[in-house]
Amino acid sequence: MRTSAVISGALAVVLLVLVVAGWSPLLSLDRSVAESLHRSALAHPGFTHVNRILSDWVWDPWTMRALAAVAVVLLWWRRERRTALWVAGTSLLAVGLQQALKALVGRDRPQWSDPVDSAHFAAFPSGHAMTATVTCGLLLWVLALHWREDWRGWGTLAGAAVVSVLGVGWTRVYLGVHWPSDVVEGWLLGWCCVAVAVLAYRRTAPDPDGGDAAIGGSRMGERR
């Protein structure tokens, strides 16, 4: 997990620098991919409508935050309050980081004479991609704290999480409201937030005989 956090964080910083510096090969690639997908979106209105439903409702950041909130409430009800606060805190910190970067970078979204969707605020990083990554990552981690080796449903849930994270990134570029690098940055930052949160949780875990979340902490340690 430590290696994953370092690599995703380092790549996120490199991509941030390239975007801020206006590195022409990256900007050209962004423009080429965005224009190609925009032409496809105009040519296939039915598929575009499906993408809008997925992006604006199924994988919308508020949908993801609602899922995280449900997890927090359930954990609190189960008296796993340390884990509940960890999920809530990580989600809030991720939102703060996302909004701070949007304000600092101030990247314009793609502009089209014939848009198929619209979005507000700055483009970099993609809030949809980052929020989905953080939420799905945290939810899978919480499930792993209580994982039973013979539970076959794990593969289905993990697959749904991967599809959601990758799918929402696709929809944002396909609908012409983000550059590809916006989405990649959202994925990298989101995963880095999850990895750092898990590492910090492990390092600050109470003694196994010390009460709340101790079982979760010890189980997590067994799977390192």
Secondary structure, 3 states (H helix, E strand, C coil): CHHHHHHHHHHHHHHHHHHHHCCHHHHHHHHHHHHHHHHHHHHCHHHHHHHHHHHHHHCCHHHHHHHHHHHHHHHHHCCCHHHHHHHHHHHHHHHHHHHHHHHHHCCCCCCCCCCCCCCCCCCCCCHHHHHHHHHHHHHHHHHHHCCCCCCCHHHHHHHHHHHHHHHHHHHHHHCCCCCHHHHHHHHHHHHHHHHHHHHHHHHCCCCCCCCCCHHHHHHHHHCC
